Amino acid sequence: MGVGVDNSGRSYSLSLTFSCSPTGQWGSRMNVFSIPQTASYANEIAYMATFHPELSAAGLVTSYNIDSTDGLSVLERNDRKDKPHVVVIGS
């Protein structure tokens, strides 16, 4: 299984894809979670999606980061923007 960030237009989503082998063939991406920060605020981007199987007893635990295209001054005013956001998918 692979997890990634899908950027379709203005909004970003966490997406999953599956394969029987790490070298492929990979199936089509399935968007499983809309990232709210990128839809609510201008110039927000999402990146670095990862999954955490060691924490996934009650569902798939995933995380992603957000950042601003407005430069470092935004992060200096609100450093919480640059921390991982955790989401549990399914149960």
Backbone as a printed PyTorch tensor [residue, N CA C, xyz], in Angstrom:
tensor([[[  0.8440,  -1.1630,   0.0000],
         [  0.0000,   0.0000,   0.0000],
         [  0.8920,   1.2280,   0.0000]],

        [[  0.4640,   2.2250,  -0.7250],
         [  1.1490,   3.5030,  -0.7370],
         [  0.1810,   4.6020,  -0.3430]],

        [[  0.6850,   5.6050,   0.3530],
         [ -0.1280,   6.7570,   0.7330],
         [  0.5600,   7.9980,   0.1750]],

        [[ -0.2420,   8.9440,  -0.2860],
         [  0.3310,  10.1560,  -0.8400],
         [ -0.6400,  11.3140,  -0.7270]],

        [[ -0.2030,  12.4580,  -1.1900],
         [ -1.0400,  13.6510,  -1.2290],
         [ -1.4180,  13.8830,  -2.6800]],

        [[ -2.7040,  13.9670,  -2.9470],
         [ -3.2150,  14.2130,  -4.2860],
         [ -3.6970,  15.6520,  -4.3580]],

        [[ -3.2130,  16.3830,  -5.3450],
         [ -3.6100,  17.7750,  -5.5230],
         [ -4.4640,  17.8650,  -6.7770]],

        [[ -5.7700,  17.9830,  -6.5710],
         [ -6.6950,  18.1240,  -7.6950],
         [ -7.2580,  19.5300,  -7.6670]],

        [[ -6.6430,  20.4200,  -8.4040],
         [ -7.1070,  21.8020,  -8.4040],
         [ -6.6580,  22.5140,  -7.1490]],

        [[ -7.5960,  23.0980,  -6.4290],
         [ -7.2790,  23.8780,  -5.2330],
         [ -7.2140,  23.0200,  -3.9800]],

        [[ -7.8550,  21.8580,  -3.9640],
         [ -7.9070,  21.0600,  -2.7410],
         [ -6.9070,  19.9080,  -2.7950]],

        [[ -6.4990,  19.4880,  -1.6180],
         [ -5.5760,  18.3610,  -1.4660],
         [ -6.2880,  17.2460,  -0.7100]],

        [[ -5.9250,  16.0080,  -1.0150],
         [ -6.4930,  14.8420,  -0.3440],
         [ -5.3910,  13.8450,  -0.0360]],

        [[ -5.6050,  13.0500,   1.0180],
         [ -4.7620,  11.8790,   1.2330],
         [ -5.2890,  10.8030,   0.3020]],

        [[ -4.3890,  10.1340,  -0.3970],
         [ -4.8210,   9.0900,  -1.3170],
         [ -4.0560,   7.7990,  -1.0200]],

        [[ -4.7140,   6.6920,  -1.2880],
         [ -4.1220,   5.3660,  -1.1200],
         [ -4.0690,   4.6820,  -2.4750]],

        [[ -3.0720,   3.8420,  -2.6720],
         [ -2.9870,   2.9910,  -3.8470],
         [ -2.4080,   1.6460,  -3.4030]],

        [[ -2.7280,   0.6060,  -4.1350],
         [ -2.3540,  -0.7450,  -3.7260],
         [ -1.6610,  -1.4900,  -4.8510]],

        [[ -0.7790,  -2.4220,  -4.4620],
         [ -0.0840,  -3.2830,  -5.4020],
         [  0.2680,  -4.5910,  -4.6980]],

        [[  0.3920,  -5.6410,  -5.4600],
         [  0.8330,  -6.9260,  -4.9010],
         [  2.3540,  -6.9930,  -4.7930]],

        [[  3.0480,  -6.0210,  -5.3810],
         [  4.5050,  -5.9950,  -5.3800],
         [  4.9820,  -4.5490,  -5.2340]],

        [[  6.0800,  -4.3170,  -4.5050],
         [  6.5870,  -2.9440,  -4.3790],
         [  6.9980,  -2.3200,  -5.7160]],

        [[  7.2760,  -3.1490,  -6.7200],
         [  7.6830,  -2.6190,  -8.0180],
         [  6.5140,  -2.4050,  -8.9660]],

        [[  5.2890,  -2.6560,  -8.5080],
         [  4.1040,  -2.3790,  -9.3360],
         [  3.5400,  -3.6510,  -9.9170]],

        [[  2.6380,  -3.5070, -10.6190],
         [  1.7430,  -2.4820, -11.0850],
         [  0.8400,  -1.9770,  -9.9710]],

        [[  0.7560,  -0.6680,  -9.8700],
         [ -0.0520,  -0.0350,  -8.8410],
         [ -1.4310,   0.2740,  -9.3930]],

        [[ -2.4280,   0.1300,  -8.5300],
         [ -3.7910,   0.4440,  -8.9230],
         [ -4.0330,   1.9440,  -8.9390]],

        [[ -5.2380,   2.3170,  -9.2710],
         [ -5.6250,   3.7320,  -9.2830],
         [ -5.6500,   4.2860,  -7.8670]],

        [[ -5.3270,   5.5700,  -7.7440],
         [ -5.3810,   6.2210,  -6.4290],
         [ -6.8290,   6.3870,  -5.9920]],

        [[ -7.0290,   6.1970,  -4.6910],
         [ -8.3330,   6.4460,  -4.0860],
         [ -8.1680,   7.5500,  -3.0580]],

        [[ -8.8550,   8.6680,  -3.2370],
         [ -8.8070,   9.7350,  -2.2470],
         [ -9.6710,   9.3290,  -1.0630]],

        [[ -9.0700,   9.3380,   0.1350],
         [ -9.7660,   8.8510,   1.3270],
         [ -9.9860,   9.9170,   2.3940]],

        [[ -9.3580,  11.0930,   2.2370],
         [ -9.5140,  12.1460,   3.2420],
         [ -9.2040,  13.4920,   2.6000]],

        [[-10.1320,  14.4320,   2.6880],
         [ -9.8950,  15.7910,   2.1910],
         [ -9.1760,  16.5820,   3.2660]],

        [[ -8.0640,  17.1860,   2.9170],
         [ -7.2490,  17.9310,   3.8780],
         [ -7.8640,  19.3120,   4.0640]],

        [[ -8.4280,  19.5800,   5.2450],
         [ -9.2220,  20.7980,   5.4200],
         [ -8.4200,  22.0970,   5.3610]],

        [[ -7.1740,  22.0860,   5.7810],
         [ -6.3880,  23.3180,   5.8110],
         [ -6.2010,  23.9000,   4.4130]],

        [[ -6.0650,  23.0470,   3.4150],
         [ -5.8170,  23.5430,   2.0670],
         [ -7.0890,  24.0740,   1.4160]],

        [[ -8.2410,  23.6400,   1.8810],
         [ -9.5010,  24.1470,   1.3430],
         [ -9.9270,  25.4280,   2.0540]],

        [[ -9.5300,  25.5890,   3.2980],
         [ -9.9890,  26.7200,   4.1080],
         [ -9.1230,  27.9650,   3.9820]],

        [[ -7.8520,  27.8010,   3.6810],
         [ -6.9290,  28.9310,   3.6940],
         [ -6.1980,  29.0270,   2.3640]],

        [[ -6.0790,  30.2360,   1.8590],
         [ -5.3520,  30.4550,   0.6060],
         [ -3.8710,  30.1520,   0.8130]],

        [[ -3.2370,  29.6570,  -0.2180],
         [ -1.7890,  29.4420,  -0.2590],
         [ -1.2870,  28.3620,   0.6990]],

        [[ -2.1540,  27.4500,   1.1210],
         [ -1.7290,  26.3160,   1.9480],
         [ -1.4810,  25.1160,   1.0400]],

        [[ -0.4130,  24.3870,   1.2970],
         [ -0.1180,  23.1670,   0.5540],
         [  0.0680,  22.0160,   1.5400]],

        [[ -0.2090,  20.8290,   1.1030],
         [ -0.0190,  19.6320,   1.9180],
         [  1.0660,  18.7770,   1.2630]],

        [[  1.8400,  18.0890,   2.0900],
         [  2.9250,  17.2640,   1.5670],
         [  3.3180,  16.2030,   2.5820]],

        [[  4.1900,  15.2890,   2.1510],
         [  4.8250,  14.2840,   2.9880],
         [  3.8260,  13.3940,   3.7410]],

        [[  2.8910,  12.8390,   3.0050],
         [  1.9760,  11.8780,   3.6200],
         [  2.7360,  10.5970,   3.9360]],

        [[  2.4260,  10.0150,   5.0690],
         [  3.0320,   8.7390,   5.4480],
         [  2.0220,   7.9640,   6.2760]],

        [[  2.2020,   6.6660,   6.3600],
         [  1.3320,   5.8900,   7.2280],
         [  2.1520,   5.2330,   8.3190]],

        [[  1.4860,   4.9000,   9.4070],
         [  2.1380,   4.4060,  10.6110],
         [  1.4980,   3.0750,  11.0170]],

        [[  1.9020,   1.9820,  10.3900],
         [  1.2740,   0.6870,  10.6930],
         [  1.4610,   0.2640,  12.1460]],

        [[  2.5370,   0.7300,  12.7880],
         [  2.7810,   0.3700,  14.1820],
         [  1.7410,   0.9840,  15.1190]],

        [[  0.9940,   1.9750,  14.6630],
         [ -0.0410,   2.6320,  15.4780],
         [ -1.4520,   2.2960,  15.0110]],

        [[ -1.5770,   1.4400,  14.0200],
         [ -2.8460,   1.2580,  13.3210],
         [ -3.6860,   0.0920,  13.8320]],

        [[ -3.9290,   0.0090,  15.1260],
         [ -4.7560,  -1.0710,  15.6620],
         [ -6.2400,  -0.8520,  15.3700]],

        [[ -6.7110,   0.3950,  15.3800],
         [ -8.1420,   0.6790,  15.2060],
         [ -8.4430,   1.3190,  13.8570]],

        [[ -7.5300,   1.3140,  12.9340],
         [ -7.6840,   1.9410,  11.6290],
         [ -6.3090,   2.3140,  11.1180]],

        [[ -6.2440,   2.7990,   9.9070],
         [ -4.9750,   3.1830,   9.3190],
         [ -4.5900,   4.5790,   9.8060]],

        [[ -3.5150,   4.6730,  10.5620],
         [ -3.0440,   5.9580,  11.0700],
         [ -2.1140,   6.5610,  10.0210]],

        [[ -2.4700,   7.7420,   9.5530],
         [ -1.6790,   8.4550,   8.5600],
         [ -1.3440,   9.8500,   9.0880]],

        [[ -0.3580,  10.4720,   8.4760],
         [ -0.0390,  11.8510,   8.8380],
         [  0.3830,  12.5960,   7.5800]],

        [[  0.2910,  13.9100,   7.6550],
         [  0.7240,  14.7720,   6.5710],
         [  1.1620,  16.0980,   7.1800]],

        [[  1.8980,  16.8760,   6.4340],
         [  2.3140,  18.2130,   6.8620],
         [  1.6610,  19.2450,   5.9620]],

        [[  1.5060,  20.4520,   6.4760],
         [  1.0520,  21.5660,   5.6570],
         [  2.0900,  22.6740,   5.7360]],

        [[  2.0710,  23.5120,   4.7420],
         [  2.9800,  24.6500,   4.6950],
         [  2.2830,  25.7410,   3.9020]],

        [[  2.8780,  26.9020,   3.9050],
         [  2.3260,  28.0390,   3.1860],
         [  3.2700,  28.4330,   2.0670]],

        [[  2.7090,  28.8510,   0.9650],
         [  3.5330,  29.3760,  -0.1240],
         [  3.8400,  30.8570,   0.0780]],

        [[  3.4180,  31.4070,   1.2270],
         [  3.6270,  32.8240,   1.5250],
         [  4.9620,  33.1010,   2.2110]],

        [[  5.8140,  32.1040,   2.3750],
         [  7.1380,  32.3260,   2.9450],
         [  7.2300,  32.0370,   4.4280]],

        [[  8.4020,  32.2390,   4.9750],
         [  8.6780,  31.9070,   6.3760],
         [  7.9460,  32.7910,   7.3750]],

        [[  7.5700,  33.9840,   7.0110],
         [  6.9160,  34.8720,   7.9770],
         [  5.6190,  34.2720,   8.4990]],

        [[  4.9160,  33.4980,   7.6760],
         [  3.6830,  32.8370,   8.1260],
         [  4.0060,  31.8180,   9.2110]],

        [[  5.0560,  31.0460,   9.0190],
         [  5.4480,  30.0450,  10.0170],
         [  5.9930,  30.6940,  11.2840]],

        [[  6.6330,  31.8220,  11.1360],
         [  7.1260,  32.5250,  12.3220],
         [  5.9680,  33.0100,  13.1880]],

        [[  4.8610,  33.3920,  12.5630],
         [  3.6840,  33.8460,  13.3230],
         [  2.8900,  32.6780,  13.9090]],

        [[  2.9210,  31.5150,  13.2430],
         [  2.1380,  30.3650,  13.6930],
         [  2.9320,  29.0940,  13.4090]],

        [[  3.8010,  28.7020,  14.3490],
         [  4.6430,  27.5280,  14.1160],
         [  3.8690,  26.2240,  14.1580]],

        [[  2.6250,  26.2350,  14.6120],
         [  1.8200,  25.0070,  14.5980],
         [  1.4790,  24.5670,  13.1840]],

        [[  1.5920,  25.4680,  12.2170],
         [  1.3140,  25.1030,  10.8270],
         [  2.3050,  24.0520,  10.3180]],

        [[  3.5070,  24.0290,  10.8440],
         [  4.5400,  23.1460,  10.3260],
         [  4.7050,  21.8770,  11.1490]],

        [[  3.6720,  21.4400,  11.8130],
         [  3.7180,  20.2030,  12.5900],
         [  2.8660,  19.1500,  11.8810]],

        [[  3.1980,  17.8710,  12.0390],
         [  2.3920,  16.8320,  11.3800],
         [  0.9480,  16.8250,  11.8890]],

        [[  0.0410,  16.5070,  10.9840],
         [ -1.3680,  16.3420,  11.3110],
         [ -1.6820,  14.8600,  11.1600]],

        [[ -2.3280,  14.2830,  12.1610],
         [ -2.5770,  12.8400,  12.1900],
         [ -4.0430,  12.5720,  11.9230]],

        [[ -4.3130,  11.5600,  11.0910],
         [ -5.6770,  11.1790,  10.7200],
         [ -5.7710,   9.6520,  10.8100]],

        [[ -6.8780,   9.1490,  11.3750],
         [ -7.1400,   7.7090,  11.3860],
         [ -8.2030,   7.4440,  10.3300]],

        [[ -7.8820,   6.5670,   9.3910],
         [ -8.7890,   6.2300,   8.2950],
         [ -9.3670,   4.8450,   8.5620]],

        [[-10.6900,   4.7450,   8.5400],
         [-11.3550,   3.4730,   8.7780],
         [-11.3020,   3.0520,  10.2220]],

        [[-11.8370,   1.9190,  10.5100],
         [-11.7460,   1.3590,  11.8680],
         [-12.1660,  -0.0920,  11.8580]]])
